[in-house]
Amino acid sequence: MKRYIYLCFLAVFMLVLPVFVNAVPNDFPANIGNAFAQAGLPMLDEKQPAKDFTLKLVDGGTVRLSSLKGKVVFLNFWATWCPPCRAEMPSMEALYQNFRNSGLEFVAVDIGEASNYVAAFLKRLNINFPVALDEDSNVSENYEIRVIPTTFILGKDGNIIIEKTGSRDWYTPEIINAFDLLIKHN
């Protein structure tokens, strides 16, 4: 009888446990998932493949998302006319400066605006991270962007592991710790 009760308890525990523990994609240690959850950025239950694109950068170069495979990618969709987007830009810049030589790549995708207008905006705010131009909005439509800002975090394998809509302070000790763990993870 005790064994039966123990097995029933174990079965219920295994069913209820996922409710209390943050779901983490299989190949990430729990400490990484917990760190992002503590930072208010829970990981997706399952990784999603990022949709590849090639866009012109404000500085005149180009970026192809798939060429960043092997690095953690901070992919942000935004526009200059969006007050929440403007509000989070300084903290994104700080995060970029903190990790720019450590394996975190930034691609901020401006939606539907002209290059010269975006360049002037970036200069005014002293933003230095790479900004791509989705002038025809095809990439943002492909990513089904409905709210800006929307940020995706891609693992080194090129899959989306976090999706966050809305503005936030990206330069907090919790977020810095979470990215540090993710970047160091094989």
Secondary structure, 3 states (H helix, E strand, C coil): CHHHHHHHHHHHHHHHHHHHCCCCCCCCCHHHHHHHHHCCCCCCCCCEECCCCEEEECCCCEEEHHHHCCCEEEEEEECCCCHHHHHHHHHHHHHHHHHCCCCEEEEEEEECCCHHHHHHHHHHHCCCCCEEEECCCHHHHHCCCCCCCEEEEECCCCEEEEEEECCCCCCCHHHHHHHHHHHHCC
